[in-house]
Amino acid sequence: MASPSAPTAVAPGTACCSTVTGGALEAEDAQRLARMFKALGDPTRVRLLSLIAAHPEREACICDLTEPVGLSQPTVSHHMKQLVDAGLVVREQRGRWAFYRLVEDTLAALSDALRP
């Protein structure tokens, strides 16, 4: 009987592992996904994204995001710019406040990229 760590035999011509994306990516698609994942490489940005997702209509004012993460408004604005540039959220100016809304299609694309 084989040990649990022994490799499993694979039939000739059969792939042993599925790719993360289910297939080869074009260079442009890989760059786009890398930008999104890079933006999510910072725990503060992941937290900001989750805070927006928890708000009604998946939208939040910058004024509602600073206190929960314990950072100044300029620092939160910097993080939000990274999320906007990555296409994860969109920004809308309303008077003196900026509001951020999740881009559902982009989040779905990230999720799809991780499915086999």
C-alpha positions in Angstrom: 0.0 0.0 0.0 1.3 3.4 -1.0 2.1 6.0 1.7 -0.2 9.1 1.8 2.6 11.3 0.4 3.4 9.0 -2.5 2.7 10.4 -5.9 -0.3 9.1 -7.7 0.2 7.5 -11.1 -1.3 9.6 -14.0 -2.3 8.1 -17.3 0.0 9.2 -20.2 -1.3 12.3 -21.9 -3.4 13.3 -18.9 -2.7 16.5 -17.0 -1.8 15.9 -13.3 -2.9 19.3 -12.1 -5.5 21.8 -13.1 -4.4 25.4 -13.6 -5.6 28.1 -11.3 -7.4 29.8 -14.1 -8.6 26.8 -16.0 -6.3 27.6 -19.0 -3.4 29.7 -20.2 -3.9 33.4 -19.8 -3.0 36.0 -22.4 -0.4 38.5 -21.3 -2.8 41.4 -21.0 -5.3 39.3 -18.9 -2.4 38.2 -16.6 -1.3 41.8 -16.1 -4.9 42.9 -15.3 -5.4 40.1 -12.8 -1.9 40.8 -11.2 -2.9 44.4 -10.7 -6.0 43.4 -8.9 -4.3 40.8 -6.7 -1.5 43.2 -6.0 -4.0 45.7 -4.7 -5.4 43.1 -2.4 -1.9 42.2 -1.2 -2.3 44.8 1.6 -4.5 43.8 4.6 -5.8 47.3 5.0 -7.1 47.3 1.4 -8.7 43.9 1.9 -10.4 45.2 5.1 -11.6 48.4 3.3 -13.1 46.3 0.5 -14.9 44.1 3.1 -16.2 47.2 4.9 -17.6 48.5 1.6 -19.2 45.1 0.9 -20.8 45.2 4.3 -22.5 48.5 3.7 -26.0 48.7 2.2 -25.8 48.8 -1.6 -22.1 47.8 -1.3 -21.2 51.5 -1.2 -19.5 53.6 1.5 -18.4 57.2 2.1 -14.7 57.7 2.9 -15.9 59.2 6.2 -17.3 55.8 7.2 -14.0 54.0 6.4 -11.4 55.9 8.4 -12.4 55.0 11.9 -12.8 51.2 11.4 -9.3 50.9 10.0 -7.8 53.4 12.5 -6.0 55.4 9.8 -6.1 59.1 8.8 -8.3 60.1 5.9 -5.4 60.9 3.6 -4.0 57.4 4.2 -7.3 55.7 3.6 -7.7 57.8 0.5 -4.3 56.5 -0.7 -5.4 52.9 -0.2 -8.8 53.6 -1.9 -6.9 55.1 -4.9 -5.1 51.8 -5.2 -8.4 49.9 -5.2 -9.8 52.3 -7.8 -6.8 52.0 -10.0 -7.1 48.2 -9.8 -10.7 48.4 -10.9 -12.1 46.9 -7.7 -14.1 50.0 -6.7 -15.3 53.1 -8.4 -15.2 56.6 -6.8 -18.0 59.2 -7.0 -17.6 62.7 -5.6 -20.7 64.0 -3.8 -20.1 67.4 -2.4 -17.0 67.3 -0.3 -17.2 63.5 0.3 -16.0 60.7 -1.9 -18.1 57.5 -2.1 -16.8 54.2 -3.2 -18.8 51.3 -4.7 -17.7 47.8 -5.4 -17.3 46.8 -9.0 -19.2 43.5 -8.9 -18.0 42.3 -12.4 -14.3 42.8 -11.3 -14.9 40.8 -8.1 -16.6 38.1 -10.1 -13.6 38.0 -12.5 -11.2 37.5 -9.6 -13.4 34.7 -8.2 -13.5 33.1 -11.7 -9.7 33.3 -12.0 -9.4 31.0 -8.9 -11.8 28.4 -10.1 -10.4 25.3 -11.8 
